[in-house]
Amino acid sequence: MPVKFYGAFFGLRPEEEKHLATLLEHHEGFDNMIGSSARMWREDFRKRYPDELECRLMFMRKAVLIAVREGIKSRASGMVIVAFALAVTDRVEQRVRQLDFEEGYVSHV
């Protein structure tokens, strides 16, 4: 989802939306974080939580911790942190689905 979606969804002020865009688009190591999180989802979370919705919800808990850590570093507002957590979850799930498709993975649920 584009940054504008999260800004509108959470009612971010323009400066908060800009801060979120910086976290999502100009964050050093963001792609590595998404890649390692996708591996975690596929190799750990999926085994513990075979239901796809439950797996996403449990990963979202992890994404909140990631977002809080990154938000504190960048002095983000609470709403930016929440928006970042949802954006991370969405991007990781998108990456998981892409990898699953590339590897021909079929859910057993």
Secondary structure, 3 states (H helix, E strand, C coil): CCHHHHHHHCCCCHHHHHHHHHHHHCCCCHHHHHHHHHHHHHHHHHHHCCCHHHHHHHHHHHHHHHHHHHHHHHCCCHHHHHHHHHHHHHHHHHHHHHHHHHHCCCCCC
